[in-house]
Amino acid sequence: MKRIFLTAAALVSLLQVYSQKSDSSFKSRKLKLDEINLVSSYYRQDGNNAAVTGGIGSQKLTDIANVIDVTLIRYDRKDRKHTIGIEMGIDHYTSASSDKVDLKANSSASSADTRLYPSVTWSRENEKKGTSVGAGLSYSGEYDYQSFG
């Protein structure tokens, strides 16, 4: 009987040794919305002394741009912070003299153009060690020109 009691007491004490301690530093591991930014700009220029036409002609130029930027955050099991950034931008400009700058090197079909530029970024940050790593993809496209990054 004494052996059974000692064995049971030893098992109970082992269970207490290996039990989990309560930890209040829990961070949600679900993907959550961290930030949304909307940036807009408008630029207008006017005049009658266009440098590209020898000082004769209109300098009228208008540029409108909008960008939306969304940031998502998630923590993994090793308590590393994963950040996903999604950005979409569009801008449109009109210019009375941009199609006359260098006719041989001219890349615009007219005096107006629209550009789209989406991008996606990812980063993983270990806040305890102070290290981070990341990657990104980007694109920019106009009527006659495209670039990838």
JOWOCOR-V181695 format. One record per residue. N is the residue number from 1. RES is the residue in one letter. PHI is phi as a letter, one per 40 degrees, with the letter a starting at -180 (NA if undefined). OMEGA is omega in degrees with one decimal (NA if undefined). D_CENTER is the distance of its C-alpha to the mean C-alpha in whole Angstrom. Layout:
BEGIN
N;RES;PHI;OMEGA;D_CENTER + N;RES;PHI;OMEGA;D_CENTER
END
This chain:
BEGIN
1;M;NA;-179.9;69 + 2;K;c;178.9;68 + 3;R;c;-179.7;66 + 4;I;c;179.4;64 + 5;F;c;179.7;63 + 6;L;c;178.0;62 + 7;T;c;178.6;60 + 8;A;c;178.7;58 + 9;A;c;178.6;58 + 10;A;c;178.6;56 + 11;L;c;178.9;53 + 12;V;c;-179.9;53 + 13;S;c;176.0;52 + 14;L;c;178.6;50 + 15;L;c;178.5;48 + 16;Q;c;179.8;47 + 17;V;c;-176.3;46 + 18;Y;c;179.4;43 + 19;S;c;-179.0;42 + 20;Q;c;176.2;38 + 21;K;c;178.1;38 + 22;S;c;-177.1;36 + 23;D;b;-177.9;33 + 24;S;c;-178.2;31 + 25;S;c;180.0;28 + 26;F;c;175.0;26 + 27;K;b;-179.3;23 + 28;S;c;-179.4;22 + 29;R;c;178.4;20 + 30;K;c;175.8;19 + 31;L;c;-178.3;15 + 32;K;b;179.1;15 + 33;L;c;-178.4;13 + 34;D;b;-172.9;12 + 35;E;a;172.0;10 + 36;I;b;177.6;10 + 37;N;b;173.6;10 + 38;L;b;-178.3;12 + 39;V;b;179.1;13 + 40;S;b;175.5;16 + 41;S;a;178.0;19 + 42;Y;a;178.7;22 + 43;Y;b;179.4;24 + 44;R;b;179.3;28 + 45;Q;b;-179.4;31 + 46;D;a;178.0;34 + 47;G;i;-177.2;37 + 48;N;b;-178.9;40 + 49;N;b;-176.4;40 + 50;A;c;-178.6;37 + 51;A;c;-176.5;37 + 52;V;c;177.9;37 + 53;T;b;176.9;40 + 54;G;g;178.4;42 + 55;G;g;179.4;42 + 56;I;b;176.6;43 + 57;G;h;-173.0;41 + 58;S;c;173.3;38 + 59;Q;b;-174.8;35 + 60;K;c;179.6;33 + 61;L;a;176.1;29 + 62;T;b;177.2;27 + 63;D;b;178.4;23 + 64;I;b;-178.7;21 + 65;A;b;176.0;17 + 66;N;b;178.0;15 + 67;V;b;171.6;11 + 68;I;b;-174.2;9 + 69;D;b;-178.9;6 + 70;V;b;179.3;7 + 71;T;b;178.6;6 + 72;L;b;-177.7;9 + 73;I;b;177.3;12 + 74;R;a;176.0;15 + 75;Y;b;178.6;18 + 76;D;c;-175.9;20 + 77;R;c;178.8;23 + 78;K;c;177.1;23 + 79;D;g;175.4;22 + 80;R;c;-176.1;18 + 81;K;c;176.5;15 + 82;H;b;-179.8;12 + 83;T;b;176.5;9 + 84;I;b;178.9;7 + 85;G;b;178.7;3 + 86;I;b;-177.6;4 + 87;E;b;176.6;5 + 88;M;b;-179.9;9 + 89;G;b;176.1;11 + 90;I;a;172.5;15 + 91;D;b;-177.8;17 + 92;H;b;176.8;21 + 93;Y;b;172.2;24 + 94;T;b;-179.9;28 + 95;S;a;-178.6;30 + 96;A;c;-174.0;34 + 97;S;b;-176.3;34 + 98;S;c;178.8;31 + 99;D;c;179.7;33 + 100;K;b;-174.7;36 + 101;V;c;178.3;34 + 102;D;a;-171.5;35 + 103;L;c;178.9;36 + 104;K;c;-178.2;36 + 105;A;b;-175.9;33 + 106;N;c;179.6;32 + 107;S;b;179.9;28 + 108;S;b;-178.6;28 + 109;A;c;-178.4;31 + 110;S;a;-179.3;31 + 111;S;c;177.2;31 + 112;A;a;178.9;28 + 113;D;a;177.0;24 + 114;T;b;-179.5;21 + 115;R;b;173.7;18 + 116;L;b;-179.7;15 + 117;Y;a;174.8;12 + 118;P;c;174.2;9 + 119;S;a;177.0;6 + 120;V;b;177.7;5 + 121;T;b;176.5;5 + 122;W;b;174.0;8 + 123;S;a;176.3;10 + 124;R;b;-176.4;13 + 125;E;b;173.3;15 + 126;N;c;-174.7;19 + 127;E;c;179.8;20 + 128;K;c;-179.0;23 + 129;K;c;-178.8;24 + 130;G;g;180.0;21 + 131;T;b;175.9;19 + 132;S;a;177.0;16 + 133;V;a;-177.8;14 + 134;G;a;178.8;11 + 135;A;a;179.6;10 + 136;G;a;174.9;8 + 137;L;b;178.5;10 + 138;S;a;-179.7;10 + 139;Y;a;172.9;13 + 140;S;a;-177.8;14 + 141;G;b;173.9;18 + 142;E;b;-179.1;21 + 143;Y;d;-172.6;24 + 144;D;b;-176.7;25 + 145;Y;a;177.3;22 + 146;Q;b;174.0;20 + 147;S;a;179.8;17 + 148;F;b;179.2;15 + 149;G;b;NA;13
END
